[in-house]
């Protein structure tokens, strides 16, 4: 399973509206996971910039 987000793990409390719920979700998701952090512009944003002004 691949889960992708444009929010950092620290912001999930505000996304879900409850830090306790976010902590429980992250605990279950990250238990046997590999986390890969990719920095920089997204591929879609890069393509939009090439095609014209934002």
C-alpha positions as CSV (number, residue, x, y, z in Angstrom):
1,X,0.0,0.0,0.0
2,X,1.3,3.4,-0.9
3,X,0.0,6.5,1.0
4,X,1.0,9.9,-0.3
5,X,0.4,13.3,1.3
6,X,1.4,16.8,0.8
7,X,1.3,17.4,4.5
8,X,4.0,16.5,7.0
9,X,3.3,13.9,9.7
10,X,3.3,16.8,12.3
11,X,0.4,18.5,10.5
12,X,-1.9,15.4,10.5
13,X,-3.4,16.5,13.9
14,X,-4.8,19.6,12.3
15,X,-5.9,17.7,9.1
16,X,-8.0,15.3,11.1
17,X,-9.1,17.9,13.6
18,X,-7.9,15.8,16.6
19,X,-4.2,15.1,17.5
20,X,-5.2,11.9,19.3
21,X,-7.0,10.5,16.3
22,X,-4.0,11.4,14.0
23,X,-1.6,9.8,16.5
24,X,-3.7,6.6,16.5
25,X,-3.9,6.5,12.7
26,X,-0.1,7.2,12.3
27,X,0.7,4.5,14.9
28,X,-1.2,1.9,12.9
29,X,0.1,3.0,9.5
30,X,3.8,3.4,10.5
31,X,4.2,0.2,12.6
32,X,5.8,-1.9,9.9
33,X,6.3,0.8,7.2
34,X,9.1,2.4,5.3
35,X,8.8,6.2,5.2
36,X,10.3,7.9,2.1
37,X,10.4,11.7,2.2
38,X,10.7,13.4,-1.1
39,X,11.5,17.1,-1.2
40,X,11.0,19.6,-3.9
41,X,8.2,20.5,-6.4
42,X,5.7,17.8,-7.3
43,X,5.8,16.4,-10.8
44,X,2.4,18.0,-11.7
45,X,3.5,21.4,-10.4
46,X,6.6,21.2,-12.5
47,X,4.6,20.4,-15.6
48,X,2.2,23.3,-15.0
49,X,5.1,25.7,-14.7
50,X,6.5,24.4,-18.1
51,X,3.1,24.9,-19.8
52,X,2.5,28.5,-18.8
53,X,2.1,30.9,-15.9
54,X,0.5,29.7,-12.7
